[in-house]
Amino acid sequence: MLFLYASVSKFLDFKTFIGEMNNQPLPNSWTPFLVWAIPLSEIAIATALIFERTRLAGLYTSLVFMIIFTLYAGAILLHFFAYVPCSCGGVISKLNWRQHLVFNLFFVALSVIGIILKRGNSFKTIITTKNKNSFV
């Protein structure tokens, strides 16, 4: 739901999102790519998490995205950049950078827990399938 909410809120106020992306400490030549790649990737992650077959890939992609966002928030808190507007959508944009860091760390942990549980479930499926196929 996080990724779906974030992407939809960016698309609902797309002009503001473009402006905020242009104010990021990144080359403005990246903006045309990023303003589409970020929200569409967020939708893809949300979609992947819905389906059993793609859930593990969605969890790994979610983890990568959240680690990148967390490192970015950490760099901002360490004053690597002079000025950085939040290009997050909706109510998430109301968080200060410390709150962003905690918020992101929570979702990093949630992704890791999901991966552990999913991989454990996959391992149990392999063991169960192997045991059903073996002769007793």
N, C-alpha and C positions, 0 to 999 in steps of 0.2 A: 504494500500500500504506500510505503514511503516513496518509492521511485515513481509510481503512477501519479501520486499527488504532486510531487516535485515537477514532473514533466508537464502535466496539465496546467499547473499554475504558471509555468514559464510560457507556454503557448497562449494562455489567456491574456497575458500582458507581454506579448512578444516584443513590442517596440521598446519597452523598458528593459527587458532582458537583453536585447541587442545593445542598448546604451550602456548597461552595466558591464557587459562583456567587453565593450570597447574601452572601458575604464580599468580593466584588469591589467596587471603588470605582465601582459603577454603582448606579442606583436599584434596590432590590429588586423593584419592580413590573415590571422587565424580566425577572426570572428565569424566570417561567413560559414566556415566549416563547423566551428564549435557550437554556434547557436542552433544548428540542426543535429549535430552528432550527439551532444549531451542529452537533450530531451528524448531523442529517438532511442538512444542507448538505454535510457532509464525505462522507457516503455518496453524495450526488448527484455530487460532484466525482469521487470514485473511479469511479463508474459512467460518467460522461462521458469519463473518460480511457481507458476500455477500448475504446470504439467509435470507429472512424475518423471517422464523420460528426460526432461531438460532441467529439472530442479537442481541437480548438483552443479551443472554448468552455470545456472543462474546464481547459485550461492557463491561460487568462485568469482564470477564477474562482479557480483555485489560486493564481495570482499575487496577486490581490486579497486573498484570505484570508491568505496568508503575509506580505504587506506590512502588513496590519492587525495581525497577531500580532507582527510584528517591531517596529512602532512602539510597540505596547503594552509589549513587553519593554524597549525603549529608554526609555520613559517611567518604567518601574519602576526601571531602573538610574540614571536621573537624579533619583530620589526625588520624583517627582510625587505619589506616594501614600505614606501612612504604612505601610500593611500590605497586602500583596497575596498571597493564597494562590494556588498554581498550580492551575488547574482542568483541567489537561491530564490525560489518562488514561494508565494503564500506566507503563512505565518512563520515559516522557518527563517525568512528574511528578517524577522524581528529579533532574532537571537543575537547577542553580542558574540565576539569571537571565542571567549572562554566557554560560553554555553554551546557554541558550535563544536568546539573540540570535544566536550563531554558527550554531546549528542552523537557526534560521529564515532567516538570510541564505543559508545553503547551499541551502535549498529555494526561496528567491526566485530565486537564480541558476539553479537547475535548471529552474524554470518559465520563466524568460526564455530559456534555451537551448532548451527544448522548443518555445516559441513561434517562435523564430527558425528552428529546423529545420523545424517544421511549415509555417510560412508560406513558407519557401524551397521546400519540397516542393510546396506548393499552386501557387506561381509556376511551378515546373518543369512541373507538370501542365497549366497554362494554356498555356504556350509549346509544349509537345509536342502538345497538342490542336490548337492553332492551326496548327502546322506540318503536321500530318497532313491538315488540311482545306484547306490552300492548294494552288494549282496550281503545278507546277514546270515 
